[in-house]
Amino acid sequence: MHIAQIIDTLYVGGAEQLLLTYTKKSVARDIHPTIISLSACEDSPLPEQLIQAGAKVVEFPGRNLFDPFRFIRLLQFLRHQRFDVLHAHLEYAVILGIVAGLITGTPVVVTLHSIRMQYWGKLANILIRLGAQQVIAVGPSVAKTYQATLHGRHISVEVNPVALIPSLAETECTALRREIAIDPARPILFSAGRVTAAKGFGYLLAALDILRRTHPQVFLAIAGWGWSLDELTAQVQSLNLQNHVRFLGLRDDVPRLMVASDIYVSSSLWEGMPVSILEA
């Protein structure tokens, strides 16, 4: 079976990480998927991990959602490859994937990863009703949220799978804590995800500013990358939190960072069935 997975980006995120789990399971069944990313991800470790797992990774970056040149290249690629199924994840991929599927005659499956879409939710909902052959939600709350907006479309529920995280040797744990916070004895809070407004990291920094008044040794580490990074860096400086916060950037060892930390924190404004919380 010739399957393509299309997604907005291959930076850090639960939906993105699930593609790696999917690829490993698919290759074990002799299905080698193609992963289509709608953005270039040079600094992310995930594309190489997907390739090593047996997937083909292709990128179609564009200036914006409606970039005609990107869409034409995508259509040409789908027509040439003749996929049996195009599986769409996240907002831009759902919109472009369904339109491209309708034009090329490629059946489209949509997986809904969150209880809302950030920018083009109404357009995405219309297209899902018109052009998705199957709709999957990553949890019951996501399915319930979309039942009304999708006008009664059947939604299958498939809970996000996660692997058990192995423990760390004491020496390895101490070394990792020292890497994160310099002083391994400090209480370490940890969070991971795309650094965007939806993840609520600005509220997390404001809460940390309050917490440090009673717990002056507390330290927060955030793994991930996104468009809000500069804004959050400025907030750290304005709150004088430089000695309490570290942005770790893109990491391929998030499970290890979870084990080495004391508390995992989620500040998301909305979620579906977050992989990071399931892992924690």
C-alpha positions as a Markdown table, in Angstrom:
| # | Residue | x | y | z |
|---|---|---|---|---|
| 1 | Met | 0.0 | 0.0 | 0.0 |
| 2 | His | 1.3 | 3.4 | -1.0 |
| 3 | Ile | 0.6 | 5.9 | 1.8 |
| 4 | Ala | 1.6 | 9.5 | 2.3 |
| 5 | Gln | 1.4 | 11.4 | 5.6 |
| 6 | Ile | 1.2 | 15.2 | 5.2 |
| 7 | Ile | 1.8 | 17.6 | 8.1 |
| 8 | Asp | 2.5 | 21.3 | 8.7 |
| 9 | Thr | 6.0 | 20.9 | 10.0 |
| 10 | Leu | 8.5 | 18.3 | 11.4 |
| 11 | Tyr | 9.6 | 20.4 | 14.3 |
| 12 | Val | 9.0 | 19.3 | 18.0 |
| 13 | Gly | 5.4 | 18.4 | 18.7 |
| 14 | Gly | 3.1 | 15.5 | 19.6 |
| 15 | Ala | 1.6 | 15.1 | 16.2 |
| 16 | Glu | 5.0 | 15.2 | 14.6 |
| 17 | Gln | 6.5 | 12.7 | 17.0 |
| 18 | Leu | 3.6 | 10.3 | 16.3 |
| 19 | Leu | 4.7 | 10.1 | 12.7 |
| 20 | Leu | 7.9 | 8.5 | 13.9 |
| 21 | Thr | 6.0 | 5.9 | 15.9 |
| 22 | Tyr | 3.8 | 5.3 | 12.9 |
| 23 | Thr | 6.7 | 4.9 | 10.6 |
| 24 | Lys | 8.4 | 2.3 | 12.8 |
| 25 | Lys | 5.2 | 0.2 | 13.0 |
| 26 | Ser | 4.5 | 0.6 | 9.3 |
| 27 | Val | 8.0 | -0.5 | 8.2 |
| 28 | Ala | 7.7 | -3.5 | 10.4 |
| 29 | Arg | 4.7 | -4.5 | 8.2 |
| 30 | Asp | 6.7 | -3.7 | 5.1 |
| 31 | Ile | 4.9 | -0.4 | 4.4 |
| 32 | His | 7.4 | 2.4 | 3.8 |
| 33 | Pro | 5.5 | 5.7 | 4.1 |
| 34 | Thr | 6.2 | 9.1 | 2.5 |
| 35 | Ile | 6.2 | 12.0 | 4.9 |
| 36 | Ile | 5.3 | 15.3 | 3.4 |
| 37 | Ser | 6.2 | 18.4 | 5.4 |
| 38 | Leu | 4.8 | 21.8 | 4.4 |
| 39 | Ser | 7.8 | 23.6 | 5.8 |
| 40 | Ala | 11.6 | 23.3 | 5.7 |
| 41 | Cys | 12.9 | 21.8 | 8.9 |
| 42 | Glu | 16.8 | 22.0 | 8.6 |
| 43 | Asp | 17.4 | 22.3 | 12.3 |
| 44 | Ser | 15.0 | 19.5 | 13.4 |
| 45 | Pro | 16.3 | 16.0 | 14.2 |
| 46 | Leu | 13.0 | 14.5 | 13.2 |
| 47 | Pro | 13.4 | 14.3 | 9.4 |
| 48 | Glu | 16.6 | 12.3 | 9.8 |
| 49 | Gln | 15.0 | 10.1 | 12.4 |
| 50 | Leu | 12.1 | 9.4 | 10.0 |
| 51 | Ile | 14.5 | 8.5 | 7.2 |
| 52 | Gln | 16.5 | 6.2 | 9.5 |
| 53 | Ala | 13.3 | 4.5 | 10.4 |
| 54 | Gly | 12.5 | 3.8 | 6.8 |
| 55 | Ala | 10.3 | 6.7 | 5.6 |
| 56 | Lys | 10.8 | 9.0 | 2.6 |
| 57 | Val | 10.7 | 12.6 | 3.6 |
| 58 | Val | 9.9 | 15.5 | 1.2 |
| 59 | Glu | 9.4 | 19.1 | 1.9 |
| 60 | Phe | 7.1 | 21.7 | 0.3 |
| 61 | Pro | 7.8 | 25.0 | 2.0 |
| 62 | Gly | 5.7 | 28.0 | 1.1 |
| 63 | Arg | 5.3 | 31.7 | 1.9 |
| 64 | Asn | 1.9 | 31.2 | 3.3 |
| 65 | Leu | -1.1 | 28.8 | 3.3 |
| 66 | Phe | -2.2 | 29.9 | -0.2 |
| 67 | Asp | 1.2 | 30.0 | -1.9 |
| 68 | Pro | 0.2 | 28.8 | -5.5 |
| 69 | Phe | 3.7 | 27.6 | -6.4 |
| 70 | Arg | 3.9 | 25.3 | -3.4 |
| 71 | Phe | 0.4 | 24.0 | -4.2 |
| 72 | Ile | 1.2 | 23.3 | -7.9 |
| 73 | Arg | 4.4 | 21.4 | -6.8 |
| 74 | Leu | 2.3 | 19.4 | -4.3 |
| 75 | Leu | -0.3 | 18.5 | -7.0 |
| 76 | Gln | 2.5 | 17.4 | -9.4 |
| 77 | Phe | 4.0 | 15.2 | -6.7 |
| 78 | Leu | 0.7 | 13.5 | -5.8 |
| 79 | Arg | -0.1 | 12.9 | -9.4 |
| 80 | His | 3.3 | 11.4 | -10.1 |
| 81 | Gln | 3.3 | 9.2 | -6.9 |
| 82 | Arg | -0.3 | 8.0 | -7.2 |
| 83 | Phe | -0.7 | 7.4 | -3.5 |
| 84 | Asp | -3.5 | 5.1 | -2.3 |
| 85 | Val | -4.1 | 7.3 | 0.8 |
| 86 | Leu | -3.1 | 10.8 | 1.8 |
| 87 | His | -3.3 | 11.1 | 5.6 |
| 88 | Ala | -3.4 | 14.7 | 6.8 |
| 89 | His | -2.4 | 16.1 | 10.2 |
| 90 | Leu | -2.7 | 19.6 | 11.6 |
| 91 | Glu | -4.3 | 22.7 | 10.1 |
| 92 | Tyr | -2.4 | 23.7 | 6.9 |
| 93 | Ala | -2.0 | 20.0 | 6.0 |
| 94 | Val | -5.7 | 19.3 | 6.4 |
| 95 | Ile | -6.7 | 22.2 | 4.2 |
| 96 | Leu | -4.1 | 21.7 | 1.4 |
| 97 | Gly | -4.3 | 17.9 | 1.7 |
| 98 | Ile | -8.0 | 17.7 | 1.2 |
| 99 | Val | -8.1 | 20.2 | -1.8 |
| 100 | Ala | -5.1 | 18.4 | -3.4 |
| 101 | Gly | -6.8 | 15.0 | -2.8 |
| 102 | Leu | -10.0 | 16.2 | -4.4 |
| 103 | Ile | -8.2 | 17.5 | -7.5 |
| 104 | Thr | -5.9 | 14.4 | -7.9 |
| 105 | Gly | -8.5 | 11.8 | -6.9 |
| 106 | Thr | -6.5 | 10.7 | -3.9 |
| 107 | Pro | -8.5 | 9.5 | -0.9 |
| 108 | Val | -7.8 | 11.7 | 2.2 |
| 109 | Val | -7.9 | 10.6 | 5.9 |
| 110 | Val | -7.8 | 13.4 | 8.5 |
| 111 | Thr | -6.5 | 13.0 | 12.0 |
| 112 | Leu | -7.6 | 15.7 | 14.5 |
| 113 | His | -5.0 | 16.3 | 17.1 |
| 114 | Ser | -6.5 | 19.1 | 19.2 |
| 115 | Ile | -9.9 | 20.5 | 20.3 |
| 116 | Arg | -9.4 | 23.5 | 18.0 |
| 117 | Met | -7.4 | 24.8 | 15.1 |
| 118 | Gln | -5.6 | 28.1 | 15.5 |
| 119 | Tyr | -6.1 | 30.1 | 12.3 |
| 120 | Trp | -8.3 | 28.5 | 9.6 |
| 121 | Gly | -10.6 | 26.3 | 11.6 |
| 122 | Lys | -13.8 | 27.2 | 9.8 |
| 123 | Leu | -12.3 | 26.5 | 6.4 |
| 124 | Ala | -10.8 | 23.3 | 7.6 |
| 125 | Asn | -14.1 | 22.1 | 9.0 |
| 126 | Ile | -15.9 | 22.8 | 5.7 |
| 127 | Leu | -13.3 | 20.9 | 3.7 |
| 128 | Ile | -13.3 | 17.9 | 6.1 |
| 129 | Arg | -17.1 | 17.6 | 5.7 |
| 130 | Leu | -16.7 | 17.8 | 1.9 |
| 131 | Gly | -13.6 | 15.8 | 1.2 |
| 132 | Ala | -12.3 | 13.6 | 4.0 |
| 133 | Gln | -13.1 | 9.9 | 3.5 |
| 134 | Gln | -12.4 | 9.2 | 7.1 |
| 135 | Val | -11.9 | 11.3 | 10.2 |
| 136 | Ile | -9.9 | 10.2 | 13.3 |
| 137 | Ala | -9.7 | 12.0 | 16.6 |
| 138 | Val | -6.8 | 11.3 | 19.1 |
| 139 | Gly | -9.2 | 11.2 | 22.1 |
| 140 | Pro | -12.8 | 11.3 | 23.1 |
| 141 | Ser | -12.7 | 15.0 | 24.0 |
| 142 | Val | -11.5 | 15.9 | 20.5 |
| 143 | Ala | -14.2 | 13.8 | 18.9 |
| 144 | Lys | -16.9 | 15.4 | 21.1 |
| 145 | Thr | -15.7 | 18.9 | 20.2 |
| 146 | Tyr | -15.8 | 18.3 | 16.5 |
| 147 | Gln | -19.2 | 16.4 | 16.3 |
| 148 | Ala | -21.1 | 19.6 | 16.1 |
| 149 | Thr | -18.9 | 21.5 | 13.7 |
| 150 | Leu | -18.6 | 18.5 | 11.4 |
| 151 | His | -22.4 | 18.1 | 11.3 |
| 152 | Gly | -22.6 | 14.5 | 12.6 |
| 153 | Arg | -19.8 | 13.1 | 10.5 |
| 154 | His | -18.6 | 9.8 | 12.0 |
| 155 | Ile | -15.3 | 10.3 | 13.9 |
| 156 | Ser | -13.2 | 7.3 | 14.9 |
| 157 | Val | -11.3 | 7.6 | 18.2 |
| 158 | Glu | -7.7 | 6.4 | 18.2 |
| 159 | Val | -5.9 | 7.3 | 21.4 |
| 160 | Asn | -2.3 | 8.4 | 21.0 |
| 161 | Pro | 0.2 | 5.6 | 21.6 |
| 162 | Val | 3.3 | 6.2 | 23.6 |
| 163 | Ala | 6.3 | 4.0 | 24.5 |
| 164 | Leu | 7.3 | 3.4 | 28.1 |
| 165 | Ile | 10.3 | 5.6 | 29.0 |
| 166 | Pro | 13.2 | 3.7 | 30.6 |
| 167 | Ser | 14.8 | 4.9 | 33.8 |
| 168 | Leu | 18.2 | 6.6 | 33.8 |
| 169 | Ala | 21.3 | 5.5 | 35.8 |
| 170 | Glu | 22.0 | 7.9 | 38.7 |
| 171 | Thr | 25.2 | 9.2 | 37.1 |
| 172 | Glu | 23.5 | 9.8 | 33.8 |
| 173 | Cys | 20.6 | 11.6 | 35.5 |
| 174 | Thr | 22.9 | 13.8 | 37.4 |
| 175 | Ala | 24.9 | 14.7 | 34.3 |
| 176 | Leu | 21.8 | 15.6 | 32.4 |
| 177 | Arg | 20.5 | 17.7 | 35.3 |
| 178 | Arg | 23.8 | 19.5 | 35.4 |
| 179 | Glu | 23.5 | 20.2 | 31.6 |
| 180 | Ile | 20.1 | 21.6 | 32.1 |
| 181 | Ala | 20.5 | 23.8 | 35.2 |
| 182 | Ile | 24.2 | 23.7 | 36.0 |
| 183 | Asp | 23.4 | 22.9 | 39.6 |
| 184 | Pro | 21.9 | 19.4 | 39.6 |
| 185 | Ala | 20.4 | 20.0 | 43.1 |
| 186 | Arg | 18.0 | 22.7 | 41.9 |
| 187 | Pro | 14.4 | 21.6 | 41.5 |
| 188 | Ile | 13.8 | 21.4 | 37.8 |
| 189 | Leu | 10.5 | 22.0 | 36.0 |
| 190 | Phe | 10.4 | 20.8 | 32.4 |
| 191 | Ser | 8.1 | 21.5 | 29.5 |
| 192 | Ala | 8.3 | 20.6 | 25.8 |
| 193 | Gly | 6.4 | 21.5 | 22.6 |
| 194 | Arg | 6.2 | 24.0 | 19.7 |
| 195 | Val | 7.1 | 27.4 | 21.1 |
| 196 | Thr | 3.9 | 29.1 | 19.9 |
| 197 | Ala | 1.1 | 31.1 | 21.6 |
| 198 | Ala | -1.1 | 28.1 | 21.9 |
| 199 | Lys | 1.3 | 26.4 | 24.3 |
| 200 | Gly | 0.9 | 29.2 | 26.8 |
| 201 | Phe | 4.6 | 29.5 | 27.7 |
| 202 | Gly | 4.2 | 33.2 | 28.4 |
| 203 | Tyr | 1.7 | 32.3 | 31.3 |
| 204 | Leu | 4.2 | 29.7 | 32.5 |
| 205 | Leu | 6.9 | 32.3 | 32.7 |
| 206 | Ala | 4.6 | 34.6 | 34.6 |
| 207 | Ala | 3.8 | 31.8 | 37.1 |
| 208 | Leu | 7.5 | 31.0 | 37.5 |
| 209 | Asp | 8.1 | 34.7 | 38.4 |
| 210 | Ile | 5.6 | 34.2 | 41.3 |
| 211 | Leu | 7.0 | 30.8 | 42.3 |
| 212 | Arg | 10.6 | 31.8 | 42.6 |
| 213 | Arg | 9.7 | 34.3 | 45.4 |
| 214 | Thr | 9.0 | 31.3 | 47.7 |
| 215 | His | 11.2 | 28.8 | 45.9 |
| 216 | Pro | 14.3 | 30.8 | 44.8 |
| 217 | Gln | 16.2 | 27.8 | 43.5 |
| 218 | Val | 13.4 | 26.6 | 41.1 |
| 219 | Phe | 14.5 | 26.2 | 37.4 |
| 220 | Leu | 12.5 | 25.8 | 34.3 |
| 221 | Ala | 13.7 | 24.1 | 31.1 |
| 222 | Ile | 11.7 | 24.3 | 27.9 |
| 223 | Ala | 12.5 | 22.1 | 24.9 |
| 224 | Gly | 11.2 | 23.1 | 21.5 |
| 225 | Trp | 11.3 | 25.7 | 18.8 |
| 226 | Gly | 8.7 | 28.1 | 17.4 |
| 227 | Trp | 7.8 | 31.6 | 16.3 |
| 228 | Ser | 7.3 | 32.9 | 19.9 |
| 229 | Leu | 10.8 | 32.2 | 21.0 |
| 230 | Asp | 12.1 | 35.8 | 20.6 |
| 231 | Glu | 9.0 | 37.1 | 22.5 |
| 232 | Leu | 9.5 | 34.7 | 25.3 |
| 233 | Thr | 13.2 | 35.5 | 25.5 |
| 234 | Ala | 12.4 | 39.1 | 25.9 |
| 235 | Gln | 9.8 | 38.2 | 28.6 |
| 236 | Val | 12.5 | 36.3 | 30.5 |
| 237 | Gln | 14.7 | 39.4 | 30.5 |
| 238 | Ser | 12.0 | 41.8 | 31.5 |
| 239 | Leu | 11.1 | 39.5 | 34.5 |
| 240 | Asn | 14.8 | 39.0 | 35.3 |
| 241 | Leu | 14.4 | 35.3 | 35.1 |
| 242 | Gln | 17.7 | 34.6 | 33.3 |
| 243 | Asn | 18.9 | 32.5 | 36.2 |
| 244 | His | 15.7 | 30.5 | 36.3 |
| 245 | Val | 14.9 | 29.6 | 32.7 |
| 246 | Arg | 16.7 | 27.9 | 29.8 |
| 247 | Phe | 15.4 | 27.3 | 26.3 |
| 248 | Leu | 16.9 | 24.0 | 25.2 |
| 249 | Gly | 15.9 | 24.3 | 21.5 |
| 250 | Leu | 15.2 | 21.3 | 19.4 |
| 251 | Arg | 16.1 | 18.1 | 21.2 |
| 252 | Asp | 15.9 | 14.4 | 20.3 |
| 253 | Asp | 16.0 | 13.2 | 23.9 |
| 254 | Val | 12.9 | 14.7 | 25.4 |
| 255 | Pro | 12.0 | 11.4 | 27.2 |
| 256 | Arg | 15.4 | 11.5 | 28.9 |
| 257 | Leu | 14.9 | 15.1 | 29.9 |
| 258 | Met | 11.5 | 14.2 | 31.4 |
| 259 | Val | 13.1 | 11.4 | 33.5 |
| 260 | Ala | 15.9 | 13.7 | 34.7 |
| 261 | Ser | 13.5 | 16.5 | 35.7 |
| 262 | Asp | 11.4 | 16.7 | 38.9 |
| 263 | Ile | 8.1 | 18.0 | 37.5 |
| 264 | Tyr | 6.6 | 18.1 | 34.0 |
| 265 | Val | 4.5 | 21.2 | 33.3 |
| 266 | Ser | 1.9 | 21.7 | 30.6 |
| 267 | Ser | 0.7 | 25.3 | 30.1 |
| 268 | Ser | -1.2 | 24.7 | 26.8 |
| 269 | Leu | -4.3 | 26.8 | 26.3 |
| 270 | Trp | -5.9 | 23.9 | 24.5 |
| 271 | Glu | -4.9 | 20.3 | 23.6 |
| 272 | Gly | -6.3 | 17.1 | 22.4 |
| 273 | Met | -4.6 | 14.0 | 23.8 |
| 274 | Pro | -1.1 | 15.4 | 24.4 |
| 275 | Val | 1.7 | 12.9 | 23.9 |
| 276 | Ser | 4.0 | 14.8 | 26.3 |
| 277 | Ile | 1.6 | 14.4 | 29.2 |
| 278 | Leu | 1.0 | 10.7 | 28.4 |
| 279 | Glu | 4.8 | 10.2 | 28.3 |
| 280 | Ala | 5.3 | 12.1 | 31.6 |
